[in-house]
Structures are given as structure tokens and as C-alpha cells.
Amino acid sequence: MDKPIFRQHISSQFNAELEDVRQRVMAMGGLVEQQIVDATTALMDLDADLAEQVNLNDFKINQLEVSIDEECSRILARRQPTASDLRLVYAVIKTITDLERIGDEAGKVARMAKDLAAQERIHENMREVQHLSRQVSQMVRDALDAFARMDAEAALNVARQDREVDREYEALLRQCITFMMEDPRTIGRVMDIIWCVRSLERMGDHAKNISEYVIYFVKGKDVRHLSLETVEKEITSN
């Protein structure tokens, strides 16, 4: 993956520190992507052992968040960065927080998979859940790619994808509610699926957050809580 075009510094050590942080964020992102895949596979196959492995692997993501956060704190203390460098460190700190939360949501899906594995098998809505998971995984991958290249246009595309994820989420909720109304005996099982779908939707929200940090770094504009149309204008205005 191409390196982002960061401002080069007189201190080669400072350059090395920034690149090391970037690489560690990407490594953390790779682990998070795998957690999404494994959690969804555990849900689709009702694989309690894989679900347990997802929960055990969560500590690796937590450790990376702590270590990267500590390194960013050291950079702030030693280098006292300004302008774009300060925005970069800010973007990293915010990004790893959202990655850790995506990992937490994957853990929730894994726990629901374990619960469902102990119950009678149910296939309703599962294909749609898998499709939503693939959309969310792509969002996370695209958000990390935008971060790696610090590409505002790519980040904007992630924000656009979030709308489609929200539509899929709402459609799945309606299907689940209809299914429970038709057969109240399945309420417990379908509620577990609803919680999984909710976690996937939240992962998409966190991926969108990461894209907004990229835009902040590139454009120097905080676009959180703005409509997609407003963000598009902010990006294309310069």
C-alpha cells in the first residue's frame, strides 16, 4: 500500500516515529478486519469455537490501542507538533479508538453466535446478515485505505457507503420484526440476530468516523455531524 505524503522533517527520527505509528495503525486495522470476518463466519456457521476465538483475540486489539496511544502521547510530549503533524497525531488517536470499538462490536456478534449455536438452527435473514457484514467489512477496508493514503476523496466514498449500510440495516430490522410477529416462538432467537445486525451497523458508523478524521487531516476541516451533502461541498470547495 502506498505511503501517505507526510511532510518530511529535518529530524529523520521524527519521520520514523510517524511512519511507525502509521504502520501500527494499519496492523491494528488488519486484525479488526479479520475479527469482523471471523465473527460473521461464526454466526453463519453457528461455530461456538470460532466465536470464542474472536473474543480471545480481542485483547490483541486492546493492547495495540494502548501501545499506539502511548506512542502518540510521547510524540506530543517530545516533538510538540504543530499544524498538519498535530492533525495527524489527532487523527491516529481518534482512529484507533474507533478501531477498538469495531473490535468490541465484533465481539458482541461472536457472543450472539455462541448463544445461537446452543439453540435450534434458524436460517431466516442470515443471508441478508452476511451481505450486510460484507458491506461493512468493505467500508472498514476502504476507510483504512483512505487513512493509509490520506485520500479525502476515498474517505468521502466511505461516508457515501454508510448510507447504503443504514438502508440495509433498516430493511433487516423490518424483516426481523415481521418474522417475530408471524411466529412469536422465535422471538428470542431473532432478537439475537437483531443485536448482531445492530453491531454491524455500528461498525459502519465507526468506519465513517475514520473517514472523517482523514478529511480533517487533509483539509483541516472538522466535518463530524455534517450532512453528506455538506461534506461533499467542503471537500470540493478547495
Secondary structure as a PSIPRED ss2 file (coil, helix, strand):
# PSIPRED VFORMAT (PSIPRED V4.0)

   1 M C   1.000  0.000  0.000
   2 D C   1.000  0.000  0.000
   3 K C   1.000  0.000  0.000
   4 P C   1.000  0.000  0.000
   5 I C   1.000  0.000  0.000
   6 F C   1.000  0.000  0.000
   7 R C   1.000  0.000  0.000
   8 Q C   1.000  0.000  0.000
   9 H C   1.000  0.000  0.000
  10 I C   1.000  0.000  0.000
  11 S C   1.000  0.000  0.000
  12 S H   0.000  1.000  0.000
  13 Q H   0.000  1.000  0.000
  14 F H   0.000  1.000  0.000
  15 N H   0.000  1.000  0.000
  16 A H   0.000  1.000  0.000
  17 E H   0.000  1.000  0.000
  18 L H   0.000  1.000  0.000
  19 E H   0.000  1.000  0.000
  20 D H   0.000  1.000  0.000
  21 V H   0.000  1.000  0.000
  22 R H   0.000  1.000  0.000
  23 Q H   0.000  1.000  0.000
  24 R H   0.000  1.000  0.000
  25 V H   0.000  1.000  0.000
  26 M H   0.000  1.000  0.000
  27 A H   0.000  1.000  0.000
  28 M H   0.000  1.000  0.000
  29 G H   0.000  1.000  0.000
  30 G H   0.000  1.000  0.000
  31 L H   0.000  1.000  0.000
  32 V H   0.000  1.000  0.000
  33 E H   0.000  1.000  0.000
  34 Q H   0.000  1.000  0.000
  35 Q H   0.000  1.000  0.000
  36 I H   0.000  1.000  0.000
  37 V H   0.000  1.000  0.000
  38 D H   0.000  1.000  0.000
  39 A H   0.000  1.000  0.000
  40 T H   0.000  1.000  0.000
  41 T H   0.000  1.000  0.000
  42 A H   0.000  1.000  0.000
  43 L H   0.000  1.000  0.000
  44 M H   0.000  1.000  0.000
  45 D H   0.000  1.000  0.000
  46 L C   1.000  0.000  0.000
  47 D C   1.000  0.000  0.000
  48 A H   0.000  1.000  0.000
  49 D H   0.000  1.000  0.000
  50 L H   0.000  1.000  0.000
  51 A H   0.000  1.000  0.000
  52 E H   0.000  1.000  0.000
  53 Q H   0.000  1.000  0.000
  54 V H   0.000  1.000  0.000
  55 N H   0.000  1.000  0.000
  56 L H   0.000  1.000  0.000
  57 N H   0.000  1.000  0.000
  58 D H   0.000  1.000  0.000
  59 F H   0.000  1.000  0.000
  60 K H   0.000  1.000  0.000
  61 I H   0.000  1.000  0.000
  62 N H   0.000  1.000  0.000
  63 Q H   0.000  1.000  0.000
  64 L H   0.000  1.000  0.000
  65 E H   0.000  1.000  0.000
  66 V H   0.000  1.000  0.000
  67 S H   0.000  1.000  0.000
  68 I H   0.000  1.000  0.000
  69 D H   0.000  1.000  0.000
  70 E H   0.000  1.000  0.000
  71 E H   0.000  1.000  0.000
  72 C H   0.000  1.000  0.000
  73 S H   0.000  1.000  0.000
  74 R H   0.000  1.000  0.000
  75 I H   0.000  1.000  0.000
  76 L H   0.000  1.000  0.000
  77 A H   0.000  1.000  0.000
  78 R H   0.000  1.000  0.000
  79 R H   0.000  1.000  0.000
  80 Q C   1.000  0.000  0.000
  81 P C   1.000  0.000  0.000
  82 T C   1.000  0.000  0.000
  83 A H   0.000  1.000  0.000
  84 S H   0.000  1.000  0.000
  85 D H   0.000  1.000  0.000
  86 L H   0.000  1.000  0.000
  87 R H   0.000  1.000  0.000
  88 L H   0.000  1.000  0.000
  89 V H   0.000  1.000  0.000
  90 Y H   0.000  1.000  0.000
  91 A H   0.000  1.000  0.000
  92 V H   0.000  1.000  0.000
  93 I H   0.000  1.000  0.000
  94 K H   0.000  1.000  0.000
  95 T H   0.000  1.000  0.000
  96 I H   0.000  1.000  0.000
  97 T H   0.000  1.000  0.000
  98 D H   0.000  1.000  0.000
  99 L H   0.000  1.000  0.000
 100 E H   0.000  1.000  0.000
 101 R H   0.000  1.000  0.000
 102 I H   0.000  1.000  0.000
 103 G H   0.000  1.000  0.000
 104 D H   0.000  1.000  0.000
 105 E H   0.000  1.000  0.000
 106 A H   0.000  1.000  0.000
 107 G H   0.000  1.000  0.000
 108 K H   0.000  1.000  0.000
 109 V H   0.000  1.000  0.000
 110 A H   0.000  1.000  0.000
 111 R H   0.000  1.000  0.000
 112 M H   0.000  1.000  0.000
 113 A H   0.000  1.000  0.000
 114 K H   0.000  1.000  0.000
 115 D H   0.000  1.000  0.000
 116 L H   0.000  1.000  0.000
 117 A H   0.000  1.000  0.000
 118 A C   1.000  0.000  0.000
 119 Q C   1.000  0.000  0.000
 120 E C   1.000  0.000  0.000
 121 R C   1.000  0.000  0.000
 122 I C   1.000  0.000  0.000
 123 H C   1.000  0.000  0.000
 124 E C   1.000  0.000  0.000
 125 N C   1.000  0.000  0.000
 126 M H   0.000  1.000  0.000
 127 R H   0.000  1.000  0.000
 128 E H   0.000  1.000  0.000
 129 V H   0.000  1.000  0.000
 130 Q H   0.000  1.000  0.000
 131 H H   0.000  1.000  0.000
 132 L H   0.000  1.000  0.000
 133 S H   0.000  1.000  0.000
 134 R H   0.000  1.000  0.000
 135 Q H   0.000  1.000  0.000
 136 V H   0.000  1.000  0.000
 137 S H   0.000  1.000  0.000
 138 Q H   0.000  1.000  0.000
 139 M H   0.000  1.000  0.000
 140 V H   0.000  1.000  0.000
 141 R H   0.000  1.000  0.000
 142 D H   0.000  1.000  0.000
 143 A H   0.000  1.000  0.000
 144 L H   0.000  1.000  0.000
 145 D H   0.000  1.000  0.000
 146 A H   0.000  1.000  0.000
 147 F H   0.000  1.000  0.000
 148 A H   0.000  1.000  0.000
 149 R H   0.000  1.000  0.000
 150 M C   1.000  0.000  0.000
 151 D C   1.000  0.000  0.000
 152 A H   0.000  1.000  0.000
 153 E H   0.000  1.000  0.000
 154 A H   0.000  1.000  0.000
 155 A H   0.000  1.000  0.000
 156 L H   0.000  1.000  0.000
 157 N H   0.000  1.000  0.000
 158 V H   0.000  1.000  0.000
 159 A H   0.000  1.000  0.000
 160 R H   0.000  1.000  0.000
 161 Q H   0.000  1.000  0.000
 162 D H   0.000  1.000  0.000
 163 R H   0.000  1.000  0.000
 164 E H   0.000  1.000  0.000
 165 V H   0.000  1.000  0.000
 166 D H   0.000  1.000  0.000
 167 R H   0.000  1.000  0.000
 168 E H   0.000  1.000  0.000
 169 Y H   0.000  1.000  0.000
 170 E H   0.000  1.000  0.000
 171 A H   0.000  1.000  0.000
 172 L H   0.000  1.000  0.000
 173 L H   0.000  1.000  0.000
 174 R H   0.000  1.000  0.000
 175 Q H   0.000  1.000  0.000
 176 C H   0.000  1.000  0.000
 177 I H   0.000  1.000  0.000
 178 T H   0.000  1.000  0.000
 179 F H   0.000  1.000  0.000
 180 M H   0.000  1.000  0.000
 181 M H   0.000  1.000  0.000
 182 E H   0.000  1.000  0.000
 183 D C   1.000  0.000  0.000
 184 P H   0.000  1.000  0.000
 185 R H   0.000  1.000  0.000
 186 T H   0.000  1.000  0.000
 187 I H   0.000  1.000  0.000
 188 G H   0.000  1.000  0.000
 189 R H   0.000  1.000  0.000
 190 V H   0.000  1.000  0.000
 191 M H   0.000  1.000  0.000
 192 D H   0.000  1.000  0.000
 193 I H   0.000  1.000  0.000
 194 I H   0.000  1.000  0.000
 195 W H   0.000  1.000  0.000
 196 C H   0.000  1.000  0.000
 197 V H   0.000  1.000  0.000
 198 R H   0.000  1.000  0.000
 199 S H   0.000  1.000  0.000
 200 L H   0.000  1.000  0.000
 201 E H   0.000  1.000  0.000
 202 R H   0.000  1.000  0.000
 203 M H   0.000  1.000  0.000
 204 G H   0.000  1.000  0.000
 205 D H   0.000  1.000  0.000
 206 H H   0.000  1.000  0.000
 207 A H   0.000  1.000  0.000
 208 K H   0.000  1.000  0.000
 209 N H   0.000  1.000  0.000
 210 I H   0.000  1.000  0.000
 211 S H   0.000  1.000  0.000
 212 E H   0.000  1.000  0.000
 213 Y H   0.000  1.000  0.000
 214 V H   0.000  1.000  0.000
 215 I H   0.000  1.000  0.000
 216 Y H   0.000  1.000  0.000
 217 F H   0.000  1.000  0.000
 218 V H   0.000  1.000  0.000
 219 K H   0.000  1.000  0.000
 220 G C   1.000  0.000  0.000
 221 K C   1.000  0.000  0.000
 222 D C   1.000  0.000  0.000
 223 V C   1.000  0.000  0.000
 224 R C   1.000  0.000  0.000
 225 H C   1.000  0.000  0.000
 226 L C   1.000  0.000  0.000
 227 S C   1.000  0.000  0.000
 228 L H   0.000  1.000  0.000
 229 E H   0.000  1.000  0.000
 230 T H   0.000  1.000  0.000
 231 V H   0.000  1.000  0.000
 232 E H   0.000  1.000  0.000
 233 K H   0.000  1.000  0.000
 234 E H   0.000  1.000  0.000
 235 I H   0.000  1.000  0.000
 236 T H   0.000  1.000  0.000
 237 S C   1.000  0.000  0.000
 238 N C   1.000  0.000  0.000
